Amino acid sequence: MDLPLRPLDESGFGAVVDADLAIHAERLAPQLAAALHQHRLLIVPRQHLTHADLLTVASCFGTVDTSVDRRYAVGGFPGLTVISNIVEDGKHIGIYDGDNEEEWHADNSFKPQLTSATMLYSAITPQRGGETRFADATRAYADLPPAVRQRIEPMRAVHSIEQLGALQSQASGGQSSIAAGSLAASPEVVHPLVLTHPVTGARSMLLGSMVISSITTLAEQDSRTLLEELLEHTTSAPYVYSHRWEQGDLVVWDNLATLHTASPCDSSRHRRLLYRAAVR
């Protein structure tokens, strides 16, 4: 069976997969992985997936990461977590960082081993807001002036979960799932500012609007200025796709080649529930 694939546009960033992954995921696994490496973002609409199905699909792209925030883990399905703005018995049932959360990042960059791909599945979809925006950090890097690429290629950046929690809390009136989570005590880690993809060999920028505290070789102000300039370039319109969720949508992205962010959603009017799995 060939993978039914439709690129989103002529840029090559993103493609729609028309297949029932509850039935065909395992036989399509090599083609799904290849498509993800080629397009960096896959959208699979109209799915009806159980928790077990979600882990099966995630395993098509690598080894499922079971080191997750225990508060929001789905019992009996290691590596599956809940993302939601829904409150039950006075507590959020899933990861929630405020209605107005906007934080460009690559998932789990505060861990020593980078996440290679992430998957989200929409179970309850808001009628308004809550889009996820994706930035093509690979093409954005390729479009930088050669002198800028040469300057940043050897640089390394410090990723701090402590800073991430503090800045999330400031931005959302004290709300931060990271700050009180089971991973909150993780030490700082250092990653290259420019990644070389282990499969495709393509170069991309590993950025984060809140998680990166500094570039190791620059003074604080110079570091902040450069990071802001690179992030502004990478998340500008030519490189961004905004996904408007529909119930049953499954979206998978190459975490070594893209950045993403949530967008505002009024939790008092629009409920949102997704399941997430990440792979190494």
C-alpha positions as CSV (number, residue, x, y, z in Angstrom):
1,M,0.0,0.0,0.0
2,D,1.4,3.4,-1.0
3,L,1.1,6.3,1.4
4,P,-1.6,8.8,0.1
5,L,0.2,12.1,0.5
6,R,-0.7,15.7,-0.5
7,P,1.9,18.5,0.1
8,L,0.4,21.6,1.8
9,D,2.0,23.9,-0.8
10,E,5.0,24.2,-3.1
11,S,7.5,24.9,-0.3
12,G,7.5,21.3,0.7
13,F,6.8,22.1,4.3
14,G,3.9,20.0,5.6
15,A,1.8,17.3,3.9
16,V,-1.7,15.8,4.4
17,V,-1.9,12.0,4.8
18,D,-5.2,10.4,3.8
19,A,-5.1,7.0,5.5
20,D,-6.8,5.3,8.4
21,L,-3.9,4.8,10.8
22,A,-6.0,2.7,13.2
23,I,-5.8,0.0,10.5
24,H,-2.7,0.8,8.4
25,A,-0.2,2.4,10.7
26,E,2.2,-0.6,11.1
27,R,2.3,-1.4,7.4
28,L,2.8,2.2,6.5
29,A,5.4,2.9,9.2
30,P,8.5,3.2,6.9
31,Q,6.7,5.4,4.5
32,L,5.3,7.6,7.3
33,A,8.8,8.1,8.8
34,A,10.2,8.9,5.3
35,A,7.4,11.4,4.7
36,L,8.0,13.1,8.0
37,H,11.7,13.5,7.2
38,Q,10.8,14.9,3.8
39,H,8.0,17.3,4.8
40,R,8.8,17.9,8.5
41,L,5.1,18.1,9.3
42,L,2.3,15.6,8.7
43,I,-1.5,16.2,9.1
44,V,-3.7,13.1,9.3
45,P,-7.4,14.1,9.4
46,R,-10.5,12.1,10.3
47,Q,-8.9,9.6,12.6
48,H,-10.6,7.4,15.3
49,L,-7.7,6.3,17.5
50,T,-7.7,4.6,20.9
51,H,-4.9,5.2,23.4
52,A,-3.2,2.0,22.2
53,D,-3.5,3.1,18.6
54,L,-1.8,6.4,19.4
55,L,1.2,4.6,20.9
56,T,1.3,2.3,17.9
57,V,1.4,5.3,15.5
58,A,4.0,7.1,17.7
59,S,6.3,4.0,17.5
60,C,6.3,4.4,13.7
61,F,8.6,7.3,14.2
62,G,10.9,6.1,17.0
63,T,11.0,4.9,20.6
64,V,8.2,6.5,22.7
65,D,9.6,8.7,25.4
66,T,8.1,7.6,28.7
67,S,9.8,10.3,30.8
68,V,6.8,12.6,31.1
69,D,5.1,14.7,33.7
70,R,3.5,12.1,35.9
71,R,0.5,14.4,36.8
72,Y,-0.8,14.3,33.3
73,A,0.2,10.8,32.2
74,V,-2.5,8.5,30.8
75,G,-2.5,5.5,33.1
76,G,-1.6,2.2,31.5
77,F,-0.2,3.9,28.3
78,P,3.4,4.9,29.1
79,G,4.4,8.0,27.2
80,L,0.9,9.3,26.5
81,T,0.0,12.6,28.2
82,V,-3.0,14.9,28.3
83,I,-3.0,18.5,27.1
84,S,-6.2,20.3,28.0
85,N,-7.8,23.5,29.4
86,I,-10.6,21.5,31.0
87,V,-11.0,21.7,34.8
88,E,-12.6,18.9,36.8
89,D,-13.0,19.1,40.6
90,G,-11.0,22.3,40.7
91,K,-8.0,20.9,38.9
92,H,-6.8,20.9,35.3
93,I,-6.9,17.5,33.8
94,G,-4.0,18.1,31.4
95,I,-1.0,20.3,30.7
96,Y,-2.2,23.9,30.7
97,D,-0.2,27.1,30.7
98,G,-2.9,29.7,30.5
99,D,-5.4,30.8,27.9
100,N,-3.0,33.2,26.2
101,E,0.0,30.8,26.0
102,E,2.3,31.6,23.1
103,E,5.8,30.1,23.4
104,W,7.8,29.1,20.3
105,H,9.9,26.0,21.1
106,A,11.0,22.5,20.2
107,D,9.6,20.0,22.6
108,N,11.7,18.9,25.6
109,S,14.8,20.9,24.6
110,F,15.5,21.1,28.3
111,K,16.4,17.4,28.3
112,P,19.9,16.1,27.4
113,Q,18.5,13.9,24.6
114,L,16.4,15.9,22.1
115,T,13.0,14.7,21.1
116,S,13.0,13.6,17.5
117,A,9.3,13.8,16.8
118,T,6.1,14.7,18.6
119,M,2.5,13.7,17.9
120,L,-0.8,15.4,18.9
121,Y,-4.3,14.0,18.6
122,S,-7.4,16.2,19.0
123,A,-10.2,14.6,21.0
124,I,-12.2,17.8,21.9
125,T,-11.6,20.8,19.6
126,P,-12.4,24.5,20.4
127,Q,-14.7,26.3,18.0
128,R,-12.5,29.3,18.2
129,G,-8.8,29.7,19.0
130,G,-6.3,27.0,20.1
131,E,-4.6,26.7,16.8
132,T,-1.1,25.2,16.8
133,R,1.4,27.1,14.7
134,F,4.5,25.5,13.1
135,A,7.6,27.1,11.8
136,D,10.0,25.6,9.3
137,A,13.3,26.0,11.1
138,T,15.1,24.2,8.3
139,R,14.1,26.5,5.4
140,A,14.4,29.5,7.7
141,Y,18.0,28.5,8.3
142,A,18.8,27.9,4.7
143,D,17.4,31.4,3.8
144,L,19.8,33.2,6.3
145,P,22.6,35.3,4.7
146,P,25.7,33.1,4.4
147,A,27.6,35.4,6.9
148,V,24.9,34.8,9.6
149,R,24.9,31.1,9.0
150,Q,28.7,31.0,9.4
151,R,28.6,33.1,12.6
152,I,25.9,31.0,14.4
153,E,27.0,27.5,13.3
154,P,29.5,26.9,16.1
155,M,27.3,28.5,18.8
156,R,25.8,26.6,21.7
157,A,22.8,27.6,23.8
158,V,21.8,26.9,27.4
159,H,18.3,25.5,27.8
160,S,16.8,25.9,31.3
161,I,13.5,24.4,32.5
162,E,13.7,26.6,35.6
163,Q,13.7,29.7,33.4
164,L,10.9,28.3,31.2
165,G,8.7,27.8,34.3
166,A,9.4,31.2,35.6
167,L,8.7,33.0,32.3
168,Q,5.5,31.0,31.7
169,S,4.3,32.0,35.1
170,Q,5.0,35.6,34.5
171,A,3.3,35.6,31.1
172,S,0.1,33.8,32.3
173,G,-0.6,35.3,35.8
174,G,1.1,32.5,37.7
175,Q,0.0,29.6,35.6
176,S,2.8,27.2,34.5
177,S,2.5,23.4,34.2
178,I,6.3,23.2,33.9
179,A,7.1,25.1,37.2
180,A,5.3,22.6,39.4
181,G,5.8,19.5,37.3
182,S,7.7,16.3,38.0
183,L,10.5,17.4,35.5
184,A,10.9,20.9,37.1
185,A,14.1,20.0,38.9
186,S,16.0,19.0,35.7
187,P,19.4,20.7,35.4
188,E,20.3,23.1,32.6
189,V,21.5,21.5,29.4
190,V,23.5,22.9,26.5
191,H,22.6,22.2,22.8
192,P,23.9,23.4,19.5
193,L,22.2,26.5,18.2
194,V,22.3,24.9,14.7
195,L,21.3,21.2,14.4
196,T,22.3,18.7,11.7
197,H,19.5,16.3,11.2
198,P,20.7,12.8,11.8
199,V,18.6,11.3,9.0
200,T,18.4,14.0,6.3
201,G,21.6,15.9,7.1
202,A,19.6,19.2,6.8
203,R,20.6,22.1,9.0
204,S,18.0,23.9,11.2
205,M,17.9,26.3,14.2
206,L,17.0,25.1,17.7
207,L,15.4,28.1,19.3
208,G,13.0,28.8,22.1
209,S,11.3,32.0,23.2
210,M,11.4,31.1,26.9
211,V,13.5,28.1,27.4
212,I,16.9,29.4,26.2
213,S,18.7,31.4,28.8
214,S,21.9,32.3,26.9
215,I,24.4,31.5,24.2
216,T,27.5,30.3,25.9
217,T,30.0,32.5,24.0
218,L,28.1,35.8,24.1
219,A,27.4,38.5,26.7
220,E,23.9,38.5,28.0
221,Q,22.6,41.4,25.9
222,D,24.3,40.2,22.7
223,S,22.9,36.8,23.3
224,R,19.4,38.1,23.8
225,T,19.5,40.3,20.8
226,L,20.7,37.5,18.5
227,L,18.2,35.0,19.8
228,E,15.4,37.5,19.3
229,E,16.5,38.2,15.7
230,L,16.8,34.6,14.8
231,L,13.4,33.7,16.3
232,E,11.7,36.7,14.6
233,H,13.1,35.5,11.2
234,T,12.2,31.8,11.8
235,T,8.6,32.6,12.9
236,S,7.9,35.1,10.2
237,A,5.0,34.5,7.7
238,P,7.0,32.7,4.9
239,Y,7.9,29.8,7.2
240,V,4.8,29.4,9.3
241,Y,1.8,27.1,9.0
242,S,-1.1,27.5,11.4
243,H,-3.2,24.4,12.0
244,R,-6.9,24.9,12.8
245,W,-7.8,21.7,14.7
246,E,-10.8,19.5,13.8
247,Q,-11.8,16.6,16.0
248,G,-9.9,13.5,15.0
249,D,-6.9,15.4,13.6
250,L,-3.5,13.7,14.2
251,V,-0.5,16.0,13.6
252,V,3.1,14.8,13.7
253,W,6.1,17.0,13.4
254,D,9.9,16.6,13.2
255,N,11.1,18.2,16.4
256,L,14.6,18.5,15.0
257,A,13.5,20.6,12.1
258,T,10.6,22.7,13.3
259,L,9.4,25.0,16.1
260,H,5.8,25.3,17.2
261,T,3.6,27.2,19.6
262,A,0.0,27.1,20.9
263,S,-2.2,30.1,20.3
264,P,-4.8,31.8,22.6
265,C,-8.0,29.9,23.5
266,D,-10.7,31.1,25.9
267,S,-11.1,28.2,28.3
268,S,-14.3,29.7,29.7
269,R,-16.0,29.2,26.4
270,H,-14.1,26.6,24.4
271,R,-12.9,23.3,25.7
272,R,-9.7,21.7,24.4
273,L,-8.4,18.2,24.8
274,L,-5.5,16.6,23.0
275,Y,-3.2,13.6,23.6
276,R,0.5,13.8,23.1
277,A,3.3,11.4,22.5
278,A,7.0,12.1,21.8
279,V,9.7,9.8,20.5
280,R,13.4,9.6,20.6
